[in-house]
Amino acid sequence: GNGLVFPSFDAFPEELRIGPWSLAAKVFLTALVVLVIFSVPMLEMPKIESTEHKPLYAAVSIYMLLVQAHTVYKYKGWPLVTYTC
């Protein structure tokens, strides 16, 4: 490929990037998307009974925000779009 949009994909064979894809690959990708969509309602915030762990959750949250900010800065939005971050 020309590597203009996603140059890291050039490392993979063209038939894996463009196709034709097998029926198994299409079924797997469709099932994966459906699983991700239907798993969203199951997400819940952890229930914190006491206040002793709140600083820990705050520190972890800040760290994860910094990781995501660095990812967006270095790789643009692609990892967020592909659900890999």
C-alpha positions in Angstrom: 0.0 0.0 0.0 0.9 3.6 -0.2 0.8 4.1 3.6 -0.8 7.5 3.5 -3.7 6.9 5.9 -2.3 4.2 8.3 1.3 3.5 7.5 1.6 0.8 10.2 -0.9 -1.4 8.2 1.6 -1.7 5.4 3.3 -4.4 7.5 0.4 -6.7 6.9 -0.3 -8.6 3.6 -2.7 -6.7 1.3 -5.2 -9.6 1.3 -5.6 -9.1 5.1 -6.1 -5.3 4.7 -8.3 -5.1 1.6 -9.7 -8.6 1.1 -11.4 -10.7 0.0 -12.0 -11.8 3.6 -13.3 -15.2 4.5 -16.8 -15.8 5.8 -15.3 -16.7 9.2 -13.5 -13.3 9.4 -16.7 -11.5 8.5 -18.7 -13.4 11.1 -16.0 -12.9 13.8 -15.8 -9.1 13.2 -19.6 -8.8 13.2 -19.9 -10.8 16.4 -17.1 -8.7 18.0 -18.9 -5.4 17.2 -22.2 -6.7 18.5 -20.5 -7.9 21.7 -18.9 -4.5 22.3 -22.2 -2.7 21.6 -24.2 -5.0 23.9 -21.6 -4.9 26.7 -21.9 -1.1 27.2 -25.0 -1.4 29.4 -23.2 -3.8 31.7 -20.6 -1.2 32.6 -20.9 0.2 36.1 -19.0 2.5 38.3 -17.4 0.7 41.2 -19.4 1.1 44.5 -17.1 2.7 47.0 -18.3 2.1 50.5 -15.7 4.2 52.4 -13.7 7.3 51.6 -10.3 5.7 52.2 -9.9 4.6 48.5 -11.1 7.8 46.8 -7.6 9.3 46.5 -6.4 6.0 45.0 -9.2 6.1 42.4 -8.5 9.7 41.7 -4.8 9.0 41.2 -5.5 6.0 38.8 -8.0 8.2 36.9 -5.5 11.0 36.4 -2.9 8.5 35.3 -5.3 6.9 32.7 -6.3 10.4 31.4 -2.6 11.2 31.0 -2.0 7.9 29.1 -4.9 8.6 26.8 -3.8 12.2 26.2 -0.3 10.9 25.3 -1.8 8.3 23.0 -3.9 10.9 21.2 -0.9 13.3 21.0 1.4 10.6 19.6 -1.0 8.5 17.4 -3.9 10.9 16.9 -7.4 9.5 17.4 -6.8 6.1 15.7 -6.3 4.0 18.9 -9.5 5.5 20.4 -11.5 4.8 17.2 -10.3 1.2 17.1 -11.1 0.5 20.7 -7.4 -0.4 21.5 -6.6 2.3 24.1 
